[in-house]
């Protein structure tokens, strides 16, 4: 996701620069970008689907360099906090087991 976002952003900047150099009105360019954003969001929303806990564990395991213990723990945390929750991961030195700390409310 991060790489894709960076590539798309670079391309948008390149095209905006090209359009400005060709004499296009910046307000029209902005309106075009906003219209394209709405179309992309609508398309993405129509393609979305709910993911299962095991799929979250698979992605988390890959992100954790193949550590299934970390992957399953993150999937469990995602399930607990829900779609609007926040998960913060902190690296520690020399830990032998994972520790999960749950905080309610705003921090």
Backbone as JSON Lines, residues from 0, in Angstrom:
{"i":0,"aa":"X","n":[0.79,-1.2,0.0],"ca":[0.0,0.0,0.0],"c":[0.84,1.26,0.0]}
{"i":1,"aa":"X","n":[1.9,1.29,0.8],"ca":[2.72,2.49,0.9],"c":[3.44,2.77,-0.42]}
{"i":2,"aa":"X","n":[3.99,1.74,-1.02],"ca":[4.7,1.9,-2.3],"c":[3.75,2.35,-3.39]}
{"i":3,"aa":"X","n":[2.58,1.73,-3.44],"ca":[1.58,2.11,-4.45],"c":[1.18,3.57,-4.28]}
{"i":4,"aa":"X","n":[0.96,3.98,-3.05],"ca":[0.59,5.37,-2.77],"c":[1.69,6.33,-3.22]}
{"i":5,"aa":"X","n":[2.93,5.98,-2.96],"ca":[4.05,6.84,-3.36],"c":[4.15,6.97,-4.87]}
{"i":6,"aa":"X","n":[3.97,5.86,-5.57],"ca":[4.04,5.86,-7.03],"c":[2.9,6.69,-7.62]}
{"i":7,"aa":"X","n":[1.69,6.49,-7.1],"ca":[0.54,7.25,-7.6],"c":[0.69,8.74,-7.32]}
{"i":8,"aa":"X","n":[1.17,9.08,-6.14],"ca":[1.38,10.49,-5.8],"c":[2.39,11.14,-6.73]}
{"i":9,"aa":"X","n":[3.48,10.44,-7.0],"ca":[4.51,10.97,-7.91],"c":[3.92,11.19,-9.3]}
{"i":10,"aa":"X","n":[3.1,10.26,-9.75],"ca":[2.49,10.39,-11.08],"c":[1.5,11.56,-11.13]}
{"i":11,"aa":"X","n":[0.72,11.74,-10.07],"ca":[-0.22,12.87,-10.02],"c":[0.56,14.18,-10.07]}
{"i":12,"aa":"X","n":[1.62,14.29,-9.29],"ca":[2.45,15.51,-9.29],"c":[3.03,15.76,-10.68]}
{"i":13,"aa":"X","n":[3.51,14.7,-11.31],"ca":[4.07,14.83,-12.66],"c":[3.02,15.34,-13.64]}
{"i":14,"aa":"X","n":[1.82,14.77,-13.58],"ca":[0.76,15.17,-14.51],"c":[0.25,16.58,-14.22]}
{"i":15,"aa":"X","n":[0.18,16.96,-12.95],"ca":[-0.23,18.33,-12.61],"c":[0.8,19.32,-13.13]}
{"i":16,"aa":"X","n":[2.07,19.02,-12.97],"ca":[3.13,19.89,-13.48],"c":[3.04,20.03,-14.99]}
{"i":17,"aa":"X","n":[2.78,18.91,-15.67],"ca":[2.66,18.92,-17.13],"c":[1.44,19.76,-17.56]}
{"i":18,"aa":"X","n":[0.33,19.6,-16.86],"ca":[-0.89,20.35,-17.2],"c":[-0.7,21.84,-16.96]}
{"i":19,"aa":"X","n":[-0.03,22.19,-15.84],"ca":[0.24,23.61,-15.56],"c":[1.15,24.21,-16.63]}
{"i":20,"aa":"X","n":[2.17,23.46,-17.03],"ca":[3.09,23.94,-18.06],"c":[2.38,24.14,-19.39]}
{"i":21,"aa":"X","n":[1.34,23.34,-19.63],"ca":[0.58,23.46,-20.88],"c":[-0.48,24.56,-20.79]}
{"i":22,"aa":"X","n":[-0.57,25.22,-19.63],"ca":[-1.48,26.35,-19.49],"c":[-2.82,26.03,-18.87]}
{"i":23,"aa":"X","n":[-2.99,24.85,-18.33],"ca":[-4.26,24.5,-17.69],"c":[-4.47,25.3,-16.42]}
{"i":24,"aa":"X","n":[-5.73,25.6,-16.14],"ca":[-6.12,26.35,-14.96],"c":[-5.98,25.46,-13.73]}
{"i":25,"aa":"X","n":[-5.31,25.95,-12.69],"ca":[-5.05,25.15,-11.49],"c":[-6.34,24.75,-10.78]}
{"i":26,"aa":"X","n":[-7.35,25.6,-10.83],"ca":[-8.64,25.27,-10.2],"c":[-9.29,24.1,-10.94]}
{"i":27,"aa":"X","n":[-9.2,24.1,-12.25],"ca":[-9.75,22.99,-13.04],"c":[-8.99,21.7,-12.75]}
{"i":28,"aa":"X","n":[-7.69,21.81,-12.6],"ca":[-6.88,20.63,-12.27],"c":[-7.31,20.08,-10.91]}
{"i":29,"aa":"X","n":[-7.46,20.98,-9.94],"ca":[-7.89,20.57,-8.6],"c":[-9.25,19.89,-8.65]}
{"i":30,"aa":"X","n":[-10.2,20.49,-9.37],"ca":[-11.53,19.89,-9.48],"c":[-11.48,18.52,-10.14]}
{"i":31,"aa":"X","n":[-10.61,18.38,-11.13],"ca":[-10.45,17.08,-11.79],"c":[-9.89,16.03,-10.85]}
{"i":32,"aa":"X","n":[-8.93,16.43,-10.03],"ca":[-8.35,15.51,-9.04],"c":[-9.41,15.08,-8.04]}
{"i":33,"aa":"X","n":[-10.21,16.03,-7.56],"ca":[-11.27,15.7,-6.59],"c":[-12.32,14.77,-7.21]}
{"i":34,"aa":"X","n":[-12.66,15.01,-8.47],"ca":[-13.63,14.15,-9.15],"c":[-13.05,12.74,-9.31]}
{"i":35,"aa":"X","n":[-11.78,12.66,-9.68],"ca":[-11.13,11.35,-9.83],"c":[-11.05,10.63,-8.49]}
{"i":36,"aa":"X","n":[-10.77,11.37,-7.42],"ca":[-10.72,10.78,-6.08],"c":[-12.06,10.15,-5.72]}
{"i":37,"aa":"X","n":[-13.14,10.89,-5.99],"ca":[-14.47,10.37,-5.68],"c":[-14.76,9.1,-6.47]}
{"i":38,"aa":"X","n":[-14.36,9.07,-7.75],"ca":[-14.59,7.89,-8.58],"c":[-13.78,6.7,-8.07]}
{"i":39,"aa":"X","n":[-12.54,6.94,-7.69],"ca":[-11.69,5.86,-7.17],"c":[-12.25,5.32,-5.86]}
{"i":40,"aa":"X","n":[-12.63,6.21,-4.95],"ca":[-13.2,5.77,-3.67],"c":[-14.47,4.96,-3.88]}
{"i":41,"aa":"X","n":[-15.32,5.41,-4.78],"ca":[-16.56,4.68,-5.07],"c":[-16.25,3.29,-5.61]}
{"i":42,"aa":"X","n":[-15.29,3.21,-6.5],"ca":[-14.9,1.92,-7.08],"c":[-14.32,1.0,-6.01]}
{"i":43,"aa":"X","n":[-13.44,1.54,-5.17],"ca":[-12.85,0.72,-4.11],"c":[-13.9,0.24,-3.12]}
{"i":44,"aa":"X","n":[-14.85,1.1,-2.78],"ca":[-15.91,0.71,-1.85],"c":[-16.75,-0.43,-2.42]}
{"i":45,"aa":"X","n":[-16.96,-0.44,-3.73],"ca":[-17.75,-1.51,-4.34],"c":[-16.99,-2.83,-4.38]}
{"i":46,"aa":"X","n":[-15.67,-2.77,-4.29],"ca":[-14.85,-3.99,-4.34],"c":[-14.5,-4.54,-2.96]}
{"i":47,"aa":"X","n":[-14.74,-3.77,-1.92],"ca":[-14.3,-4.19,-0.59],"c":[-15.08,-5.41,-0.1]}
{"i":48,"aa":"X","n":[-14.45,-6.11,0.81],"ca":[-15.08,-7.25,1.46],"c":[-14.52,-7.36,2.87]}
{"i":49,"aa":"X","n":[-15.28,-7.98,3.73],"ca":[-14.82,-8.21,5.1],"c":[-13.72,-9.27,5.07]}
{"i":50,"aa":"X","n":[-12.72,-9.1,5.9],"ca":[-11.65,-10.09,5.98],"c":[-11.85,-10.92,7.24]}
{"i":51,"aa":"X","n":[-11.44,-12.15,7.14],"ca":[-11.56,-13.08,8.27],"c":[-10.32,-12.95,9.16]}
{"i":52,"aa":"X","n":[-10.46,-13.42,10.38],"ca":[-9.35,-13.33,11.34],"c":[-8.12,-14.08,10.83]}
{"i":53,"aa":"X","n":[-8.32,-15.22,10.16],"ca":[-7.17,-15.97,9.67],"c":[-6.45,-15.22,8.55]}
{"i":54,"aa":"X","n":[-7.18,-14.43,7.76],"ca":[-6.54,-13.63,6.72],"c":[-5.71,-12.5,7.33]}
{"i":55,"aa":"X","n":[-6.23,-11.9,8.39],"ca":[-5.47,-10.87,9.1],"c":[-4.21,-11.48,9.69]}
{"i":56,"aa":"X","n":[-4.33,-12.68,10.24],"ca":[-3.17,-13.37,10.81],"c":[-2.12,-13.66,9.74]}
{"i":57,"aa":"X","n":[-2.57,-14.03,8.54],"ca":[-1.63,-14.31,7.45],"c":[-0.84,-13.06,7.08]}
{"i":58,"aa":"X","n":[-1.54,-11.94,6.92],"ca":[-0.87,-10.69,6.56],"c":[0.06,-10.25,7.69]}
{"i":59,"aa":"X","n":[-0.41,-10.33,8.92],"ca":[0.42,-9.94,10.07],"c":[1.65,-10.83,10.19]}
{"i":60,"aa":"X","n":[1.5,-12.11,9.91],"ca":[2.63,-13.05,9.97],"c":[3.69,-12.67,8.93]}
{"i":61,"aa":"X","n":[3.25,-12.34,7.73],"ca":[4.18,-11.92,6.69],"c":[4.91,-10.65,7.13]}
{"i":62,"aa":"X","n":[4.16,-9.7,7.68],"ca":[4.76,-8.44,8.14],"c":[5.72,-8.65,9.31]}
{"i":63,"aa":"X","n":[5.5,-9.73,10.06],"ca":[6.36,-10.05,11.21],"c":[7.46,-11.03,10.83]}
{"i":64,"aa":"X","n":[7.88,-10.98,9.58],"ca":[8.95,-11.85,9.08],"c":[8.69,-13.33,9.31]}
{"i":65,"aa":"X","n":[7.42,-13.73,9.14],"ca":[7.07,-15.14,9.23],"c":[6.81,-15.66,10.63]}
{"i":66,"aa":"X","n":[6.8,-14.8,11.62],"ca":[6.55,-15.23,13.0],"c":[5.05,-15.4,13.23]}
{"i":67,"aa":"X","n":[4.6,-16.67,13.24],"ca":[3.17,-16.96,13.37],"c":[2.61,-16.55,14.73]}
{"i":68,"aa":"X","n":[3.44,-16.6,15.76],"ca":[3.0,-16.19,17.09],"c":[2.61,-14.71,17.09]}
{"i":69,"aa":"X","n":[3.45,-13.9,16.5],"ca":[3.16,-12.46,16.42],"c":[1.95,-12.23,15.52]}
{"i":70,"aa":"X","n":[1.9,-12.93,14.4],"ca":[0.78,-12.77,13.47],"c":[-0.56,-13.1,14.09]}
{"i":71,"aa":"X","n":[-0.62,-14.19,14.83],"ca":[-1.89,-14.57,15.45],"c":[-2.26,-13.62,16.59]}
{"i":72,"aa":"X","n":[-1.25,-13.13,17.31],"ca":[-1.51,-12.19,18.41],"c":[-2.07,-10.87,17.85]}
{"i":73,"aa":"X","n":[-1.5,-10.4,16.74],"ca":[-2.0,-9.17,16.13],"c":[-3.42,-9.37,15.61]}
{"i":74,"aa":"X","n":[-3.69,-10.51,15.0],"ca":[-5.05,-10.79,14.51],"c":[-6.04,-10.8,15.67]}
{"i":75,"aa":"X","n":[-5.64,-11.35,16.78],"ca":[-6.49,-11.38,17.97],"c":[-6.76,-9.95,18.46]}
{"i":76,"aa":"X","n":[-5.73,-9.12,18.45],"ca":[-5.89,-7.72,18.86],"c":[-6.83,-6.97,17.92]}
{"i":77,"aa":"X","n":[-6.69,-7.2,16.62],"ca":[-7.56,-6.56,15.64],"c":[-9.01,-6.94,15.9]}
{"i":78,"aa":"X","n":[-9.23,-8.21,16.19],"ca":[-10.59,-8.68,16.48],"c":[-11.15,-7.99,17.73]}
{"i":79,"aa":"X","n":[-10.31,-7.83,18.75],"ca":[-10.75,-7.22,20.01],"c":[-11.07,-5.74,19.88]}
{"i":80,"aa":"X","n":[-10.23,-4.98,19.17],"ca":[-10.43,-3.54,19.1],"c":[-11.46,-3.13,18.05]}
{"i":81,"aa":"X","n":[-11.71,-4.0,17.09],"ca":[-12.69,-3.69,16.06],"c":[-12.14,-2.77,14.98]}
{"i":82,"aa":"X","n":[-13.02,-2.42,14.05],"ca":[-12.58,-1.66,12.88],"c":[-12.18,-0.22,13.2]}
{"i":83,"aa":"X","n":[-12.65,0.32,14.3],"ca":[-12.32,1.71,14.65],"c":[-11.25,1.8,15.74]}
{"i":84,"aa":"X","n":[-10.75,0.67,16.19],"ca":[-9.75,0.66,17.24],"c":[-8.36,0.97,16.72]}
{"i":85,"aa":"X","n":[-7.45,1.21,17.63],"ca":[-6.07,1.51,17.28],"c":[-5.16,0.48,17.95]}
{"i":86,"aa":"X","n":[-4.2,0.0,17.19],"ca":[-3.21,-0.94,17.72],"c":[-1.84,-0.3,17.56]}
{"i":87,"aa":"X","n":[-1.1,-0.25,18.64],"ca":[0.26,0.28,18.61],"c":[1.21,-0.86,18.93]}
{"i":88,"aa":"X","n":[2.2,-1.04,18.07],"ca":[3.19,-2.1,18.28],"c":[4.51,-1.44,18.65]}
{"i":89,"aa":"X","n":[5.1,-1.91,19.73],"ca":[6.38,-1.38,20.17],"c":[7.4,-2.5,20.23]}
{"i":90,"aa":"X","n":[8.59,-2.22,19.75],"ca":[9.67,-3.2,19.79],"c":[10.3,-3.17,21.17]}
{"i":91,"aa":"X","n":[10.66,-4.34,21.65],"ca":[11.36,-4.4,22.94],"c":[12.63,-5.21,22.78]}
{"i":92,"aa":"X","n":[13.53,-5.02,23.68],"ca":[14.81,-5.73,23.64],"c":[14.72,-7.0,24.47]}
{"i":93,"aa":"X","n":[15.02,-8.11,23.87],"ca":[15.15,-9.36,24.6],"c":[13.89,-9.95,25.2]}
{"i":94,"aa":"X","n":[12.73,-9.66,24.63],"ca":[11.53,-10.27,25.19],"c":[11.43,-11.73,24.77]}
{"i":95,"aa":"X","n":[10.8,-12.53,25.6],"ca":[10.63,-13.94,25.27],"c":[9.19,-14.25,24.91]}
{"i":96,"aa":"X","n":[8.28,-13.43,25.35],"ca":[6.87,-13.65,25.06],"c":[6.23,-12.31,24.71]}
{"i":97,"aa":"X","n":[5.14,-12.39,23.98],"ca":[4.44,-11.17,23.63],"c":[3.57,-10.69,24.78]}
{"i":98,"aa":"X","n":[3.47,-9.41,24.89],"ca":[2.64,-8.82,25.94],"c":[1.63,-7.9,25.27]}
{"i":99,"aa":"X","n":[0.38,-8.03,25.65],"ca":[-0.67,-7.17,25.11],"c":[-1.24,-6.35,26.25]}
{"i":100,"aa":"X","n":[-1.29,-5.05,26.04],"ca":[-1.86,-4.15,27.03],"c":[-3.06,-3.47,26.39]}
{"i":101,"aa":"X","n":[-4.21,-3.6,27.01],"ca":[-5.44,-3.02,26.46],"c":[-5.81,-1.78,27.25]}
{"i":102,"aa":"X","n":[-6.02,-0.67,26.53],"ca":[-6.41,0.59,27.16],"c":[-7.73,1.04,26.55]}
{"i":103,"aa":"X","n":[-8.64,1.42,27.38],"ca":[-9.94,1.89,26.9],"c":[-9.94,3.42,26.86]}
{"i":104,"aa":"X","n":[-10.71,3.98,25.97],"ca":[-10.85,5.42,25.88],"c":[-9.73,6.05,25.09]}
{"i":105,"aa":"X","n":[-9.7,7.36,25.13],"ca":[-8.69,8.11,24.38],"c":[-7.42,8.25,25.21]}
{"i":106,"aa":"X","n":[-6.29,8.25,24.56],"ca":[-5.01,8.39,25.23],"c":[-4.36,9.68,24.79]}
